């Protein structure tokens, strides 16, 4: 933690947001020892709310690392937020354009420079009606295989109570319970040194999503559906709110597994 070069813009974000998160959340952090203290690393996380990048970043910051997010390019064009994310050296993702490869190249360079790159492999908020991780994209696996850096699954739950999916109604009080757990590195050794064909990337990505989902299952005390939600088969737009009337992701406090842990003090 000591001596890390945080930069002025990153420091501004910490000064502004960390006190808010400390007051509005009750944090259950686990697995921080699985995040390497130094060196390049890729993390993947489930995406349940527009608030979860902040709760995730809080966990990583408390673990002694600074995340560089791969984030949609439209955020970089917003008047104030855009200046902040650019100043904090986040990585813009140009979805389905000729510039899409720039994000991959930037992520590889960042990992090789010893940084922690954070990726939401679903590419958007989960469309699963119960908030489970859905089908993932292969970007994180490609970066991991290209660099040889560890890929760490980081599961989270509870941020949807701060800000429900696609909602603009932020709820800060009473404080909400937030769970974040980092698992051990995904073993991708059987894919290393092989051509990154579509079947290989699909298989490796499914392994990553399976391990991430297992962490969410443990966190929620429930089993995920046997078939992973795939938005390609649902006739919905690939990005944005798929249906304004879609049921909201269930609140964290509604899950008996989490309530049991809360009462027992774990």
C-alpha positions as CSV (number, residue, x, y, z in Angstrom):
1,X,0.0,0.0,0.0
2,X,2.8,2.4,0.9
3,X,4.4,4.3,-1.9
4,X,2.1,3.3,-4.7
5,X,1.9,5.9,-7.4
6,X,-1.8,6.7,-7.5
7,X,-1.9,9.9,-9.5
8,X,-3.9,13.1,-8.9
9,X,-7.1,12.0,-10.7
10,X,-7.2,8.6,-9.1
11,X,-6.5,10.2,-5.7
12,X,-9.4,12.6,-6.3
13,X,-11.8,9.7,-6.9
14,X,-10.6,8.0,-3.7
15,X,-11.1,11.2,-1.7
16,X,-14.6,11.7,-3.1
17,X,-16.0,8.2,-3.1
18,X,-14.4,6.2,-0.4
19,X,-16.0,8.1,2.5
20,X,-19.4,7.7,0.8
21,X,-18.8,3.9,0.4
22,X,-17.7,3.6,4.0
23,X,-20.9,5.3,5.2
24,X,-23.3,3.6,2.9
25,X,-22.1,0.0,2.9
26,X,-21.3,-2.8,5.3
27,X,-18.5,-4.8,3.7
28,X,-17.8,-8.5,3.7
29,X,-14.4,-8.8,1.9
30,X,-12.9,-12.2,1.4
31,X,-10.0,-13.7,-0.6
32,X,-7.8,-10.6,-0.9
33,X,-4.8,-12.9,-0.4
34,X,-5.5,-14.3,-3.9
35,X,-4.7,-10.9,-5.5
36,X,-0.9,-10.7,-6.1
37,X,0.6,-7.8,-4.3
38,X,2.7,-6.8,-7.3
39,X,2.9,-7.7,-11.0
40,X,0.4,-7.9,-13.8
41,X,-2.9,-9.5,-13.2
42,X,-6.3,-9.8,-14.8
43,X,-9.5,-9.9,-12.7
44,X,-13.0,-10.8,-13.9
45,X,-16.2,-10.0,-12.1
46,X,-19.9,-10.4,-12.4
47,X,-21.9,-7.3,-13.3
48,X,-25.1,-6.7,-11.4
49,X,-25.4,-2.9,-11.1
50,X,-23.8,0.3,-12.3
51,X,-22.6,0.7,-8.7
52,X,-20.6,-2.5,-8.7
53,X,-17.5,-1.0,-10.3
54,X,-17.2,1.2,-7.2
55,X,-17.7,-1.5,-4.7
56,X,-15.3,-3.8,-6.6
57,X,-12.7,-1.0,-6.8
58,X,-13.1,-0.4,-3.0
59,X,-12.3,-4.0,-2.4
60,X,-9.2,-3.9,-4.7
61,X,-8.0,-0.6,-3.3
62,X,-8.3,-2.0,0.3
63,X,-6.3,-5.0,-1.0
64,X,-3.4,-2.7,-2.0
65,X,-3.9,-2.6,-5.7
66,X,-5.2,0.0,-8.2
67,X,-7.6,-1.4,-10.8
68,X,-7.6,-0.2,-14.4
69,X,-11.1,-0.9,-15.8
70,X,-12.0,-1.7,-19.3
71,X,-15.0,0.5,-19.6
72,X,-17.4,1.4,-22.4
73,X,-16.1,4.3,-24.5
74,X,-19.3,6.4,-24.1
75,X,-18.3,7.1,-20.4
76,X,-15.1,8.8,-21.7
77,X,-17.2,11.4,-23.6
78,X,-19.2,12.6,-20.6
79,X,-18.2,16.2,-19.5
80,X,-16.9,15.6,-16.0
81,X,-16.8,11.8,-15.6
82,X,-15.0,11.5,-18.9
83,X,-12.2,13.7,-17.7
84,X,-11.9,11.7,-14.5
85,X,-11.8,8.3,-16.1
86,X,-9.2,9.5,-18.6
87,X,-7.1,11.1,-15.9
88,X,-7.3,7.9,-13.9
89,X,-6.0,6.0,-17.0
90,X,-9.0,3.7,-17.5
91,X,-9.2,1.8,-20.7
92,X,-12.0,2.7,-23.2
93,X,-13.8,-0.2,-25.0
94,X,-15.1,0.7,-28.5
95,X,-17.9,-1.9,-28.8
96,X,-18.2,-3.5,-32.3
97,X,-16.2,-0.9,-34.1
98,X,-12.9,-0.9,-36.0
99,X,-11.2,0.4,-32.9
100,X,-12.4,-2.5,-30.7
101,X,-8.9,-4.0,-30.8
102,X,-7.3,-0.9,-29.2
103,X,-8.8,-1.9,-25.8
104,X,-7.2,-5.4,-26.1
105,X,-3.8,-3.9,-27.0
106,X,-4.0,-1.4,-24.1
107,X,-5.0,-4.1,-21.6
108,X,-2.1,-6.4,-22.7
109,X,0.3,-3.4,-22.4
110,X,-1.1,-2.5,-18.9
111,X,-0.7,-6.1,-17.6
112,X,2.8,-6.4,-19.0
113,X,3.6,-3.1,-17.2
114,X,2.6,-4.8,-13.9
115,X,-0.9,-3.4,-13.5
116,X,-4.2,-4.9,-12.4
117,X,-6.7,-4.8,-15.3
118,X,-10.4,-5.3,-14.3
119,X,-12.8,-6.8,-16.8
120,X,-16.5,-7.5,-16.7
121,X,-16.6,-10.5,-19.1
122,X,-20.3,-10.3,-19.7
123,X,-19.8,-6.9,-21.4
124,X,-22.9,-5.4,-19.9
125,X,-25.2,-5.8,-16.9
126,X,-26.4,-9.4,-16.6
127,X,-29.8,-10.0,-18.3
128,X,-30.4,-13.1,-16.1
129,X,-33.7,-12.3,-14.3
130,X,-32.2,-13.6,-11.0
131,X,-28.9,-11.8,-11.4
132,X,-26.7,-14.8,-12.2
133,X,-23.6,-14.4,-14.4
134,X,-24.5,-14.9,-18.0
135,X,-22.4,-15.9,-21.1
136,X,-19.0,-14.3,-21.0
137,X,-16.9,-12.8,-23.8
138,X,-13.3,-13.9,-24.5
139,X,-11.4,-10.7,-23.9
140,X,-10.1,-11.5,-20.4
141,X,-9.0,-15.0,-21.5
142,X,-7.2,-13.6,-24.5
143,X,-5.3,-11.1,-22.4
144,X,-4.4,-13.8,-19.9
145,X,-3.1,-16.2,-22.5
146,X,-1.2,-13.5,-24.3
147,X,0.6,-12.3,-21.2
148,X,0.8,-15.4,-19.0
149,X,-0.5,-13.3,-16.1
150,X,-2.9,-14.8,-13.5
151,X,-6.6,-14.4,-14.0
152,X,-8.5,-14.0,-10.8
153,X,-12.3,-14.4,-10.5
154,X,-13.9,-11.8,-8.2
155,X,-17.6,-12.4,-7.3
156,X,-19.8,-9.7,-5.8
157,X,-23.3,-9.3,-4.6
158,X,-25.3,-6.5,-2.9
159,X,-24.4,-3.5,-5.1
160,X,-27.9,-3.8,-6.7
161,X,-29.3,-2.6,-3.4
162,X,-27.3,0.6,-3.8
163,X,-28.5,1.1,-7.4
164,X,-30.9,-1.4,-9.1
165,X,-30.1,-2.3,-12.7
166,X,-30.8,0.5,-15.1
167,X,-32.2,2.7,-12.3
168,X,-31.2,6.2,-11.5
169,X,-32.4,6.0,-7.9
170,X,-29.3,5.7,-5.7
171,X,-30.0,4.3,-2.2
172,X,-27.3,5.1,0.3
173,X,-29.1,4.7,3.6
174,X,-29.6,2.6,5.6
175,X,-26.2,1.1,4.8
176,X,-26.3,-2.0,2.5
177,X,-24.4,-5.2,3.0
178,X,-21.8,-5.8,0.2
179,X,-20.1,-9.1,-0.4
180,X,-16.9,-9.3,-2.5
181,X,-14.8,-12.5,-2.8
182,X,-11.7,-13.1,-4.8
183,X,-11.1,-16.7,-5.7
184,X,-7.8,-18.4,-6.6
185,X,-6.4,-18.0,-10.1
186,X,-8.2,-19.9,-12.9
187,X,-5.9,-22.7,-14.1
188,X,-5.6,-22.0,-17.9
189,X,-2.4,-24.0,-18.3
190,X,-4.0,-26.5,-20.7
191,X,-4.8,-23.7,-23.1
192,X,-1.3,-22.1,-23.0
193,X,0.9,-22.2,-26.0
194,X,-2.0,-23.2,-28.3
195,X,-3.4,-21.1,-31.2
196,X,-6.2,-18.9,-29.9
197,X,-8.9,-20.4,-32.0
198,X,-12.6,-19.6,-31.4
199,X,-13.3,-23.1,-29.9
200,X,-10.3,-22.7,-27.5
201,X,-11.4,-19.3,-26.4
202,X,-15.0,-20.4,-26.0
203,X,-14.0,-23.3,-23.8
204,X,-11.5,-21.3,-21.7
205,X,-14.1,-18.5,-21.2
206,X,-16.7,-21.0,-20.1
207,X,-14.3,-22.3,-17.5
208,X,-13.7,-18.8,-16.2
209,X,-17.4,-18.1,-16.0
210,X,-18.1,-21.4,-14.3
211,X,-15.5,-20.6,-11.6
212,X,-16.9,-17.1,-11.2
213,X,-20.4,-18.5,-10.9
214,X,-19.4,-21.0,-8.3
215,X,-18.1,-18.1,-6.1
216,X,-21.5,-16.3,-6.6
217,X,-23.3,-19.5,-5.6
218,X,-21.3,-19.9,-2.4
219,X,-21.9,-16.2,-1.7
220,X,-25.7,-16.4,-2.2
221,X,-26.2,-19.9,-0.7
222,X,-28.0,-21.0,-3.9
223,X,-27.4,-22.9,-7.1
224,X,-27.3,-21.1,-10.4
225,X,-29.5,-22.4,-13.3
226,X,-28.1,-25.4,-15.1
227,X,-28.1,-23.4,-18.4
228,X,-26.3,-20.1,-18.5
229,X,-28.3,-17.2,-19.8
230,X,-27.2,-16.3,-23.3
231,X,-28.6,-12.9,-24.6
232,X,-27.9,-14.0,-28.2
233,X,-30.8,-16.5,-27.9
234,X,-33.4,-14.1,-26.4
235,X,-34.0,-11.6,-29.1
236,X,-32.9,-8.7,-27.0
237,X,-30.6,-5.8,-27.9
238,X,-27.0,-6.6,-27.0
239,X,-26.5,-3.5,-24.8
240,X,-28.6,-1.2,-22.7
241,X,-31.9,-1.9,-20.9
242,X,-33.3,-5.0,-22.7
243,X,-36.8,-4.3,-21.4
244,X,-37.9,-1.5,-19.1
245,X,-40.4,-3.9,-17.5
246,X,-37.8,-6.7,-16.9
247,X,-38.0,-7.7,-13.2
248,X,-35.2,-6.1,-11.1
249,X,-32.3,-8.2,-9.9
250,X,-33.3,-9.6,-6.5
251,X,-32.2,-7.7,-3.4
252,X,-29.3,-9.2,-1.5
253,X,-31.2,-9.2,1.8
254,X,-33.9,-11.5,0.3
255,X,-31.5,-14.5,0.1
256,X,-31.7,-16.8,3.2
257,X,-28.1,-18.0,2.7
258,X,-26.8,-14.4,3.1
259,X,-29.1,-13.7,6.0
260,X,-27.8,-16.8,7.8
261,X,-24.2,-15.5,7.4
262,X,-25.2,-12.1,8.6
263,X,-26.8,-13.4,11.7
264,X,-23.9,-15.6,12.5
265,X,-21.5,-12.7,12.1
266,X,-19.5,-14.2,9.2
